[in-house]
C-alpha cells in the first residue's frame, strides 16, 4: 500500500472529491502526522491557475 507523504496528502485534500468516509480518514492522517497543508496552498492555487481550471 502507498503511504502518503505531506505533499501528497495535502494535494488530495485540496484537489480531490473523496467520499465522506475516505475524506474522514485523510483528515485524520493529516492531523495525526501534523502535516502543515497551509504552506502548499499558494502552490496549489498557482498550479490551478496555470492549468486553467
Backbone as numpy.savetxt, mean C-alpha at the origin, in Angstrom:
# Nx Ny Nz CAx CAy CAz Cx Cy Cz
5.04 -18.55 -0.15 4.20 -17.36 -0.15 5.08 -16.12 -0.15
4.63 -15.09 -0.81 5.37 -13.86 -0.93 5.17 -12.98 0.29
6.26 -12.47 0.84 6.19 -11.60 2.00 6.28 -10.15 1.53
5.33 -9.33 1.90 5.30 -7.94 1.45 6.27 -7.09 2.24
7.10 -6.35 1.52 7.94 -5.37 2.19 7.13 -4.09 2.35
7.74 -3.07 2.94 7.01 -1.84 3.24 6.44 -1.18 1.99
7.25 -1.05 0.96 6.80 -0.38 -0.27 5.63 -1.14 -0.90
5.76 -2.45 -1.03 4.71 -3.26 -1.65 3.40 -3.17 -0.88
3.48 -3.27 0.44 2.27 -3.20 1.26 1.60 -1.84 1.14
2.40 -0.79 1.16 1.84 0.56 1.06 1.25 0.81 -0.33
1.91 0.28 -1.36 1.39 0.43 -2.72 0.05 -0.28 -2.86
-0.04 -1.49 -2.34 -1.32 -2.21 -2.39 -2.40 -1.46 -1.63
-2.05 -0.91 -0.49 -3.02 -0.17 0.31 -3.50 1.07 -0.43
-2.61 1.71 -1.15 -2.95 2.94 -1.87 -3.71 2.67 -3.17
-3.31 1.66 -3.90 -3.75 1.49 -5.28 -4.80 0.40 -5.50
-4.81 -0.62 -4.68 -5.67 -1.78 -4.94 -7.05 -1.63 -4.34
-7.99 -2.30 -4.97 -9.33 -2.41 -4.41 -9.50 -3.85 -3.95
-9.14 -4.08 -2.71 -9.22 -5.41 -2.12 -10.57 -5.60 -1.46
-10.99 -6.85 -1.36 -12.22 -7.09 -0.62 -11.98 -6.78 0.85
-13.03 -6.66 1.60 -12.96 -6.20 2.99 -12.03 -7.05 3.84
-12.11 -8.35 3.69 -11.30 -9.26 4.50 -9.81 -9.09 4.20
-9.45 -9.03 2.94 -8.04 -8.87 2.57 -7.51 -7.50 2.98
-8.34 -6.47 2.86 -7.93 -5.14 3.27 -7.68 -5.10 4.78
-8.50 -5.81 5.54 -8.31 -5.87 6.98 -6.95 -6.47 7.33
-6.59 -7.57 6.65 -5.30 -8.21 6.91 -4.13 -7.34 6.46
-4.30 -6.64 5.36 -3.25 -5.72 4.90 -3.06 -4.60 5.91
-4.14 -4.04 6.42 -4.05 -2.98 7.44 -3.36 -3.50 8.71
-3.67 -4.74 9.09 -3.03 -5.33 10.27 -1.54 -5.51 10.04
-1.16 -5.97 8.85 0.25 -6.15 8.52 1.00 -4.83 8.59
0.42 -3.79 8.01 1.04 -2.47 8.02 1.21 -1.97 9.45
0.20 -2.17 10.26 0.26 -1.71 11.65 1.26 -2.53 12.48
1.21 -3.84 12.34 2.10 -4.71 13.13 3.58 -4.48 12.81
3.87 -4.23 11.56 5.26 -4.03 11.16 5.69 -2.56 11.22
4.79 -1.70 11.68 5.07 -0.27 11.81 5.55 0.35 10.50
4.91 -0.04 9.41 5.24 0.54 8.11 4.76 1.99 8.07
5.57 2.86 7.50 5.25 4.27 7.39 4.88 4.58 5.94
3.61 4.42 5.61 3.16 4.60 4.23 3.13 6.07 3.81
3.09 6.97 4.76 3.00 8.38 4.40 4.23 8.86 3.63
5.36 8.23 3.81 6.55 8.66 3.08 6.49 8.29 1.60
5.60 7.37 1.23 5.46 6.97 -0.18 4.31 7.70 -0.87
3.50 8.43 -0.12 2.30 9.03 -0.68 2.61 9.93 -1.89
3.59 10.81 -1.77 3.92 11.71 -2.88 4.38 10.93 -4.10
5.15 9.89 -3.89 5.62 9.05 -4.99 4.44 8.39 -5.71
3.47 7.88 -4.96 2.31 7.25 -5.57 1.47 8.25 -6.35
1.30 9.45 -5.80 0.51 10.47 -6.48 1.21 10.90 -7.77
2.50 11.11 -7.71 3.25 11.50 -8.90 3.22 10.42 -9.96
3.32 9.15 -9.54 3.26 8.04 -10.48 1.90 7.95 -11.16
0.85 8.22 -10.40 -0.50 8.20 -10.95 -0.67 9.30 -11.99
-0.14 10.49 -11.71 -0.23 11.61 -12.65 0.53 11.30 -13.93
1.72 10.73 -13.79 2.54 10.40 -14.96 1.85 9.33 -15.82
1.21 8.36 -15.17 0.51 7.30 -15.90 -0.78 7.81 -16.55
-1.28 8.93 -16.08 -2.49 9.50 -16.63 -3.79 8.95 -16.07
-3.73 8.41 -14.86 -4.96 7.87 -14.24 -5.59 8.89 -13.37
